[in-house]
Amino acid sequence: MVNLPAQISRLLILRRFDVLKTLDFTFSDYLLDHVLKNLKGHPISALHFFNLASKQNYFRPYFKSYVKLIHILSNARMFDETRLCLRCLVDLSESSDLPVSLICDELVTVYREFKFSGTVFDMVLKAYVEKGLCKNALYMFDNMPKWGRSPSLRSCNGLLSCLVRGKDFHTAVCVYDQMVRIGVAPDVYTCAIVVDAYCKDGRVAEAMEFVEGLDKMGIDLNVVGYNNLINGFVEKGDMEGVDKVLGLMSQRRIVKNIITCTMLIKGYSRTGKMDRACEVFKGMKENMMVLDEKVYGVLIDGYCRDGNMDDAVRIKNEMLKSGLGTNLFVFNSMINGYCKNGQLFEAEEVIMTMVEGNLKPDNYSYNTLLDGYCKRGLIDDALKLCRKMAGNGVYPANISYNILLKGLCDYGDVEDALSLWQLMLKRGFIPDEIGFSTIVHGLFRKGDFDKALMMWKHALAKCPTKSTILFNTMLNGLCKMGKMIEAEQILEKMKETGCSIDEVTNRILIDGYCRAGDIERAFEIKEIMDMEGVPGSIEMYNSLISGLFRADKSKEISVLLSEFHAKGLRPNIITYGALMSGWFKEGNLKKAFDAYFEMRGKGIAPNVHICTIIISGLNKLGRTDGANMLLQKMVELDVVPNLKQFYEFFNFDKIQTEAQKIANTIDESVKGNIIPNSILYNVVIAGLCKCGKTNDARKVISGLSQRGFVPDEFTYSALIHSAATSGDVNEAFLLRDEMTEKGLSPNIVTYNALIDGLCKSGNLDRALSLFHKLQSKGLVPNLITYNTLINECFKSSSKSEALKLMGRMTKEGIAPSVNTYSGFLSSLLQQGNVEEYTKLLDEMRKAGFETDFTRYPKPFEVEAVAL
């Protein structure tokens, strides 16, 4: 019987290819494998027969045949042919889903059978790296030492680069450690890749340690490695770290190249140090470096981030004069800069210039302008832009819808946002956590708890359950509404799902408890953060400052501020606002003014919020002359032009020294910070109401309305409070009705004013009836609500009703204040009930009201009164 594989092999060895064609045989895996084994020492003949088999219509070689041929070709040092065959094998394994372990096992089997060179293993590793199959390459890398083979340095460098490109930075560092352990000596390229992996993994400090330790290994890092390290510090915004790297480069005589300088400009620009960025740019020119689009681009972007569009345009024109063209990055930077400055017309012109220059604006271009429109409430223009985007072939993505949703919610158009949401779903978009969070936040701001809860449940079903953003949004909404019990339930849900509780979560909870008056719970959370080593933020301390003032524990402020400074935190304008607001509430004008002047001494210019606090604080303390004088100063600077004609309502006969000093600090230098808004207008209206000039306040509202001012909940609350205080309760309720007719929802402040007015007019029953209706209106009574009713109950000898209210507020988690206890103490004092009086004083002491005992008689004084 003829041995067909042997016969074919002899013909191939003799190069009798014409005779081979006359043989009648069918290709099979068995035949091909046996022929290849026979031809292992004849690579050209083996390759010829393999190619002949590959061209058959009915047959394709399987992986084992490829493995044999690869061994044969590599042993013959036919490396080009080997690489071509390897690429085919990799493609075959991908298309057939062959596990890498199967191929490797066959490689080892043939290697041991043929007893050829092990070069093929390194070539296979390189083939996987070139194809980007990192997992397969890692399998080869891990197992080669077991097969008695070591990967080459070049293959290791290729694998490291492949892992970094795939953002598997941790594995890249592990591969480096492993290659050193198995005796592969790294070179300068290896080290540059490892530095890049450390930096892109956010481990810049470790990258620095690695670079500093290269001296011991006798390796001098090249400029590429140092550039990778600089880029790591730049991405973290750590320019001090950058300076250390530059120091190392100087010591080791590494010359900066154009990439180094480009990253320096980028780093200084992002950290607001444009003077340093310009110095680097100027130095590049002096050193005759050839500047490219990237250098100009990062400098232009820096000016745009800084809002300095004149210099951005100047550098762009310089770039054009040098013969370089503008690119998408430069145009997008310009659009972003103009939008940040509110120069939307100029941003539109940039997009028109791009279109005219045949450079197609991308999603970033349109979305930046879209965001600019939305931030200024120009929703119609934003929607027109969306249509224009689609017309130009750039279709709105999730981020586009998220921008529109935020714009609508920020300007109170939550119903329109929900309509857009439905349209988004109809068009097949799947909302992400940002979209859900935006809608939930908007519904909470509107006070629609039920819809917010419904959307939250929908979000949990659609989005990843471990979304910290979603949980934090829900927590924030509940805390702002004072629903701390529900907030705690959400926190437990967060823990159950394994969602990470971050600094923002704790900050939201602390702020919520501070708002609810439960300062003890707020400090408990802070203590947990301290024990876990979680650093407190400036925002957290600002909440605690406001919380201490709300809880009438202002004496603890100094301790908190000492801790604040000890941790290296710097007070910001919000901190000073909280301090001023608190001291005004306490009636401590000196400390309020001290806080203001300290703020100015640190170079912080007052904004409209600070001016509002001062004017409102002075008004509440009856210092309307000082408040009006500050307002006059702002009018003189023309920052509140719409109020000029209403100035006849104010009186400036008296001038307070402190207020005059503050007025003197409000000059042209701070004019840009004090932009009139509805808050400031409302403070002016509230000031008039405080002075009892309700009719004048109405005239101001009428005049401002013609200029676009829309009365809101605060406006009506001020008018209602004024009417109720003056005893005109019916007028107060008519204002409430007018408010609801305009689509405004009265909040708890509004109803507190109505309840207070009813109490002062002797209508306790009607006040209690209104109180019991609050829940049906979706409102939660606060400390002021309860204190107003409790005090009136005692005045009307309704002690049982007062006790019920006290029990209810405690059950709802609202901590009683000194004012709450005062009604009970007064009642017990009148009754001469020494035992209950002493017991209540003890209870107050345990609750932390020791500092307020001086205002109450001692027990023996109560006995004297009783006698």
Beta strands, then each sheet from edge to edge (+ up, - down):
end
